Amino acid sequence: MGKLTAAGVGAQKTPGRYGDGDGLFLLVGPSGAKSWMCRVQKAGRRRDIGLGSFKKVPLAEARKRAEQIRIQVEAGIDPVAERRRAAGIPTFRVAAAIVYAEQSKAWKNRKHQGQWLTSLETHAFPTIGDMAVNAIDTGMVRDLLADIWLSKNETARRVRQRINAIMDWACAKGYREAALPMAVVNRSLPKNAARVKHHAALAYADLPDFMKALRQRETMGRLALEALILTATRSGEVRAATWAEFDLDAGLWTIPAERMKAGREHVVPLSPTALALFLKMKRFKVGSSDLVFPGQAKGKPLSDMTLAKVLRDMDLIATPHGFRSTFRDWVAEATQFQSDLAEAALAHVIADKTVAAYQRGTMLEKRRTLMNAWTDFADGRGAKVVRLAVPA
């Protein structure tokens, strides 16, 4: 039985706090306004939770609400977050799940998909996960980023981008009046002097000798790495290549848009050496698998670690992706091929709309000349530094 009575509550005019028991209090302000508050404590943490105005919530209802809050706290549920959910404004955690579900449909990188929510669970949810999206302010975001800004800068930048995407979504949905001023957050964070880490790459002058060593043994991993080098493509593009993508008669490999980082179809002209390699792989084809470089597991491509292991076993401090840098450096420093042609060969997005149409017609033939020269250089045919004229 509570200490307060309905009549006594109605007659109370003196400012102060009046306890009913079990954490329920009547608060009377200096102006005489009355409201209810429930005090709860869990794991050493005390919270005061408002239950509404006395004008709208009578004593009996206040007792029911206080009891419900105590039950929720005992069960490990945040009553305030539950109330916000009931009001239709999602918590940051719920909003993150919705944004992830909407955006991940367009993501091709499975590793990115896995990291998106995990990074938020680790670095954002403990601080703002159970807060309504309209209650999150600049200071909260700044402080959680500051904790990892210097020690885990790349992760912090990704968390920042993901938080911003969620806040923009909340703003677009009408859950917030304005987006977070991320420029303010950025300026308030400490300056990070760490340099961007690039993929370790082999110097292009060392490539011919490396290719000789690579070809001393013939394994699936070594053949896949050779194909990557000769075509200047990415590891995932090579490892997941299927025979349906190749026109060996025309010497072309067409990588579909869904497998490309830029989301656009990319046509690779195959040099004679690259074509010979793929014809060799064609002879190795077994069973019903359409994969050019099948892994040990049935129906699965080679793992990325297989290519990395080839380099590690050869005592080379480089990454498979680094050979794209080797190719780009060779074009810039040892040839007269145009920069845009090299960017096209690497399937980079090109601002010039005319040059961007490289996949067909003359630009494709120019790229074939470029890839032939690259293969000749890798095979050790000719001087280490070449000066090749570009066809008109």
Beta strands, then each sheet from edge to edge (+ up, - down):
strand 1: 16-21
strand 2: 24-28
strand 3: 34-42
strand 4: 45-53
strand 5: 246-247
strand 6: 252-255
strand 7: 266-269
sheet 1: 1+ 2- 3+ 4-
sheet 2: 5+ 6- 7+
end
